[in-house]
Amino acid sequence: MTAPDDPAPLDETFECTFEFQPGWIDLTLREGTKAEAKALATEVVNRLNPLGLEIEKSAVFDDMVERAVDLNDDVPTLAAVYYSEAGEALANLMVDSYGDEGVPRPGAEEVIPLLLQWGNGEVTGTPQITHLELAAGPAVRIQAMLQVKRMLGFGRKLTEFIKYAFFPPGMESLIVVTVTWEKIALTEQITDLADEAVRTMRITPLSTGGSPTSADGGTA
């Protein structure tokens, strides 16, 4: 239950687009239902090259449905997964926005400890931190290993992640892109894929009517 003195969530609409390379599948759901996930997975799986698959189409379908439902559980701005030609899911990508009315957006240094917080695990080792200037705006990039708690709280597994925190000009929201993967042996390949995707990301603020807004706040 929200306390009376808690600030209201920031009501700021925007459009987020990527020029994804082949292999990335946009699994963003509008309604978040399993039926919607199945319809999307059916459409995608029917386009796959059966000769390149090393696993059954039905297995790819089931994986895609499960990931779509899981990734959209917290209603992200965008959710995507990278699938190899063999049909194996290698990395998850999610875009989220953060902000409260009347609360200043954290700066580039302030945001770093926030990006290292995980509800189901803890960062291990020394994170790689980079400050970037990208098409979507200034950004902080963090790459690190994560020890994730297993189901029932027994044991941990290693996952690797990259988080990109964007500070889009003309907006108050903090935009965070999170890419996670478990096949550490493929870290170099997945890192290249993630960095390439994020370089193409565009953030377009929208007016309340859904129209793009110009830099001075007027409707374009």
C-alpha positions in Angstrom: 0.0 0.0 0.0 1.4 3.4 -1.0 2.0 5.8 1.9 0.2 9.2 1.7 3.5 11.0 1.4 5.0 8.8 -1.3 5.5 10.8 -4.6 3.3 9.8 -7.5 5.0 7.9 -10.3 6.3 10.1 -13.1 3.7 10.2 -15.9 5.9 10.7 -18.9 5.1 8.9 -22.2 7.7 8.2 -24.8 8.4 5.9 -27.8 11.4 3.5 -27.6 12.6 1.9 -30.9 15.6 -0.2 -31.9 17.0 -1.2 -35.3 17.5 -4.8 -34.2 19.9 -7.1 -36.1 18.6 -10.6 -37.1 18.2 -12.8 -34.1 16.6 -10.3 -31.8 12.9 -11.0 -31.3 10.7 -8.3 -29.9 8.5 -10.0 -27.3 6.8 -7.0 -25.9 3.2 -7.8 -24.9 0.5 -5.1 -24.8 -1.9 -7.1 -22.6 0.6 -9.4 -20.9 -1.5 -12.5 -21.3 -0.4 -16.0 -22.2 -2.8 -16.0 -25.2 -1.1 -13.0 -26.6 2.4 -14.6 -26.0 1.3 -17.7 -27.8 0.0 -15.7 -30.8 3.3 -13.8 -31.0 5.4 -17.0 -30.7 3.3 -18.7 -33.4 4.0 -15.9 -35.8 7.7 -15.8 -35.0 8.3 -19.6 -35.1 6.5 -19.9 -38.4 9.1 -17.6 -39.9 12.1 -19.6 -38.6 14.2 -21.7 -41.0 13.6 -25.3 -40.0 16.8 -26.4 -41.6 18.9 -24.3 -39.2 17.1 -25.4 -36.0 18.9 -27.9 -33.8 15.9 -28.2 -31.5 12.2 -28.9 -32.1 10.1 -26.0 -33.2 7.7 -26.9 -30.4 10.6 -26.3 -27.9 11.4 -23.0 -29.4 7.7 -22.1 -29.2 7.4 -23.1 -25.5 10.5 -21.2 -24.6 9.3 -18.0 -26.4 5.9 -18.1 -24.7 7.5 -18.6 -21.3 10.0 -15.8 -21.8 7.4 -13.4 -23.2 5.2 -13.9 -20.1 8.1 -13.7 -17.6 9.7 -10.6 -19.2 6.4 -8.7 -19.4 5.4 -9.5 -15.8 6.6 -6.1 -14.6 5.2 -4.3 -17.7 8.4 -3.1 -19.2 8.6 -0.5 -22.0 10.1 -3.1 -24.3 11.2 -6.8 -24.0 13.3 -8.8 -26.5 15.3 -12.0 -26.7 18.2 -13.0 -28.9 17.8 -16.4 -30.5 20.6 -18.2 -32.3 19.9 -19.7 -35.7 19.8 -23.1 -33.9 16.8 -21.8 -32.0 18.5 -21.3 -28.6 17.7 -18.2 -26.5 21.0 -16.6 -25.6 20.1 -13.2 -24.0 17.2 -11.2 -22.6 16.9 -7.5 -23.2 14.4 -5.2 -21.3 13.8 -1.5 -21.3 12.3 0.2 -18.2 11.7 3.8 -17.2 12.0 5.2 -13.7 11.0 8.4 -12.0 8.7 10.0 -9.4 6.9 13.4 -9.7 8.9 16.1 -8.1 11.9 13.9 -7.4 15.1 14.9 -9.4 16.5 12.2 -11.7 19.7 10.8 -10.2 23.0 11.9 -11.9 25.5 9.7 -13.7 27.5 8.9 -10.5 24.4 8.6 -8.2 22.8 6.0 -10.5 25.8 3.5 -10.3 25.0 2.0 -6.9 21.3 1.8 -7.9 22.2 -0.2 -11.1 24.2 -2.7 -9.0 21.1 -3.5 -6.8 19.3 -6.8 -7.7 16.4 -8.2 -5.8 17.3 -11.9 -6.4 21.1 -11.8 -6.4 24.3 -9.9 -5.7 27.1 -8.6 -7.9 30.4 -10.4 -7.7 33.7 -9.1 -8.7 34.6 -5.6 -9.9 32.0 -4.1 -12.4 33.1 -2.5 -15.6 31.8 1.1 -15.7 31.8 3.3 -18.8 30.3 6.7 -19.6 28.9 7.0 -23.1 27.3 9.5 -25.5 24.8 7.6 -27.6 21.9 8.5 -30.0 19.4 8.1 -27.1 21.4 10.5 -24.9 24.2 10.4 -22.3 24.5 7.0 -20.7 26.3 5.0 -18.0 27.1 1.4 -18.9 27.8 -1.3 -16.3 28.8 -4.9 -17.0 29.3 -7.4 -14.2 28.8 -10.9 -13.0 25.8 -11.7 -10.8 25.2 -14.6 -8.4 21.5 -15.3 -8.6 19.5 -17.2 -5.9 18.0 -20.4 -7.1 14.4 -21.4 -6.6 13.6 -22.3 -2.9 16.7 -20.3 -1.8 19.1 -23.3 -2.3 22.4 -22.5 -4.1 23.2 -19.8 -6.6 24.0 -19.7 -10.3 26.2 -17.2 -12.2 24.7 -14.8 -14.7 26.3 -11.9 -16.5 24.6 -8.6 -17.2 24.9 -5.2 -18.8 22.9 -2.3 -17.6 22.7 1.0 -19.6 21.2 4.0 -17.8 20.1 6.7 -20.2 19.5 10.4 -19.3 17.4 11.4 -22.4 17.5 15.2 -23.1 14.1 16.9 -22.6 12.8 14.2 -20.3 12.8 13.6 -16.5 12.7 9.8 -16.6 15.7 7.5 -16.2 15.7 4.9 -19.0 17.4 1.6 -18.2 18.2 -1.1 -20.6 19.1 -4.5 -19.0 20.7 -7.4 -20.9 21.2 -10.7 -19.1 22.7 -14.0 -20.1 23.9 -17.3 -18.6 26.3 -18.7 -21.1 29.4 -17.0 -19.9 31.4 -18.6 -22.7 29.5 -16.5 -25.2 30.0 -13.2 -23.2 32.1 -11.5 -26.0 29.5 -12.3 -28.7 26.5 -11.3 -26.5 28.3 -8.1 -25.4 28.8 -7.1 -29.0 25.2 -7.8 -29.8 23.9 -5.8 -26.8 26.2 -2.8 -27.5 25.2 -2.8 -31.2 21.5 -2.9 -30.4 21.7 -0.1 -27.8 23.6 2.1 -30.2 20.5 2.0 -32.5 18.0 2.8 -29.7 16.0 6.0 -30.0 13.9 7.6 -27.3 11.1 10.0 -28.6 9.1 11.9 -25.9 5.4 12.0 -26.7 2.7 14.5 -25.8 -0.4 13.4 -24.0 -2.0 12.8 -27.3 0.7 10.5 -28.4 2.5 12.9 -30.8 6.3 13.4 -30.7 7.3 16.6 -28.9 10.0 18.9 -30.0 13.1 19.8 -28.0 11.4 22.9 -26.5 8.4 20.9 -25.3 6.0 21.8 -28.1 4.4 19.2 -30.4 6.5 18.5 -33.4 
